[in-house]
């Protein structure tokens, strides 16, 4: 079964980015993928910030990335870029840590002023780490992701459609030898 790992770089426990990632992971799971979610904020902070790549927890996270066929890399936008937490984690990966991987970047932010963050901040780092293919990705406004009282999120219809479209494009961009799920054309939104 094709393995997809979502990596979210939000430091917040009440993260809209993580809620968005959960929607993407659910979409992948129901279409036949083994999809998991690594929340960087749950890694040991002292080890992460001191760059201790020999830490068992950080080594295990890097192994999860190495084992995945594809990655989702998600971040809120702070100061016109991805989070420092995500940067600290990506810096611990080997130079070719994303070699052969198809990567879907996702970003959330409070204003459309940050819409280019994926292309000008995140995509270069993902490419420098050797990603085989970084798909177009998607930026969604925080206001389009509404937390639900019992957990989970409700996306505005246009945001849900955009998310599902980029997830479907991501699926189609995975190397053909790892396709094991239904094609997007055979599913409905």
C-alpha positions, 0 to 999 in steps of 0.5 A, spaced: 500 500 500 502 506 498 504 510 504 503 518 505 506 522 510 503 529 512 508 533 516 505 539 519 509 545 522 504 549 526 507 550 533 499 551 536 495 546 539 489 549 536 492 549 529 487 550 523 493 548 519 493 541 522 485 541 521 486 542 514 492 536 514 487 532 517 482 533 512 487 531 507 489 525 510 482 523 511 481 524 503 487 520 502 485 514 507 478 513 504 481 513 497 486 507 499 492 510 501 496 509 508 496 516 510 499 518 517 500 525 520 507 527 523 506 533 528 513 537 528 510 540 535 510 534 538 517 532 537 522 534 543 523 541 543 530 541 546 533 536 541 529 539 535 532 546 536 539 543 538 539 539 532 540 533 535 539 528 529 541 522 533 535 523 538 531 517 538 525 521 536 528 525 531 531 519 528 524 516 528 521 522 524 526 522 519 525 514 518 518 515 517 519 520 512 524 516 508 519 510 508 513 514 505 512 514 498 509 521 498 509 527 503 504 533 505 508 539 508 503 543 511 505 550 515 501 556 517 504 562 514 508 567 519 512 573 517 511 571 510 514 564 511 513 557 513 514 556 521 521 556 524 519 550 527 518 546 520 525 549 518 528 546 524 525 540 522 527 540 515 534 542 517 535 536 520 534 532 514 539 529 510 541 533 504 537 528 500 532 527 505 526 528 500 530 524 494 525 521 490 519 523 493 512 527 491 511 533 495 504 537 496 505 543 500 499 546 504 499 553 507 494 557 511 494 564 513 490 570 515 491 574 509 492 573 501 498 577 502 501 571 504 499 567 498 506 566 494 509 563 501 509 556 497 512 558 491 518 563 494 519 560 501 517 553 501 518 550 494 525 552 494 527 548 501 523 542 498 527 542 492 533 543 495 532 537 499 531 533 493 524 532 492 522 528 485 516 533 484 513 538 488 506 539 486 502 546 485 500 546 492 495 550 495 494 556 500 488 557 504 485 562 508 485 561 516 477 564 515 476 558 511 477 553 516 472 553 521 474 548 528 468 544 530 466 544 537 467 536 538 473 536 534 475 536 526 473 542 522 468 544 517 471 547 510 468 552 506 465 549 500 470 553 495 476 551 500 474 544 500 474 543 493 481 546 492 483 542 497 480 536 494 483 538 487 490 539 490 490 532 493 487 529 487 493 532 483 498 530 488 495 522 487 496 523 480 503 525 481 505 520 485 510 515 481 506 510 477 509 504 481 506 506 487 498 507 485 494 503 489 488 507 490 482 509 486 483 515 481 480 521 482 476 521 476 472 515 479 471 518 486 466 524 487 468 530 491 
